[in-house]
Amino acid sequence: MTTDVTTESSVLCEIGDGVAVITLNRPDKLNAFNEEMHLALRAALERAEADESVRALLLTGAGRGFCAGQDLGDRNVSGDVELDLGHTLETFYNPLIRKLRALPLPVICAVNGVAAGAGANIALACDIVLAARSAKFVQAFCRLGLVPDSGGTYSLPRLVGEARAKGLALLGEALSAEQAEDWGLIWRAVDDDGLIAEAGKLARHLATQPTAGLAKIKQAIQASLDNDLDAQLDLERDLQREAGRSADYREGVAAFMAKRAPVFQGH
Ligand code: LHQ
């Protein structure tokens, strides 16, 4: 049930059933990013975050690709102009990755086709990644003399280990969705024609769950990548203390005891 649609053409945002569906929408460029698309995506994320009805976010791409990373036609590489790709990361990609990781609700990514360069790593920054069986993940940076960005050098070794991270990043070969699932890079590869339905179903399910509790789970698992056991145990104590004071915890227990389905408010 759609309640609204933004007008930015390079990024679509539909909100309904507790879910914001954000679609990258430059299909003739395989949804590669230019500045306008970055700004439109930022606006869509801000809108979703500000809408109290939104309790899950679904990111996907229009057309046959998910996202081919940076639009390589978007800047002058002739040598006449001094380039500062670090500025592009600082201004656009890094805030985007930080936002996806910090959003206090589950972010599902439906990788509908090829995910290359920053496009692959944006997908990997999401909480649950589903990919169409025909989709591929390409760490294309090495082919251009660049370094994996958008958190790739952080997420890859943590998800698949150093050997596979280096193989992917140094060779730039396409990894199939099924191999990505086997390696633990993504949650699941699904049939192409069922991807959006399955991702939507998952997002709508998550939107009925204890949102604040899910946000704490996300926070704790992300923190564990850098914490030692003592710090993590302390964090679990603090988060559980907060979670135990929530209305959703009371509802979950009451529903269990009464042998009825819980109705969570998200807080
Ligand atoms: C594209 C693109 C694209 C423009 C396909 N740009 N048009 C951050 C900071 C600042 C700068 C530098 O970069 C970064 C981070 C990065 O993301 S670097 C990595 C950038 N991305 C890539 O290197 C991937 C380039 N694309 C490809 O390797 C292939 O297109 C893939 C493997 C994604 C898909 O291959 P195919 O399925 O064979 O499609 P195609 O190559 O035929 O592309 C279809 C169209 O999309 C085509 O246009 P055309 O007018 O000929 O139909 C491409 O030119 C266009 N396209 N990627 N990144």
Boltz pocket constraint, residues with backbone or C-beta under 6 A from the ligand:
constraints:
  - pocket:
      binder: B
      contacts: [[A, 27], [A, 28], [A, 29], [A, 30], [A, 32], [A, 67], [A, 68], [A, 69], [A, 70], [A, 71], [A, 72], [A, 73], [A, 85], [A, 88], [A, 89], [A, 114], [A, 116], [A, 117], [A, 118], [A, 119], [A, 138], [A, 140], [A, 141], [A, 144], [A, 146], [A, 149]]
      max_distance: 6.0
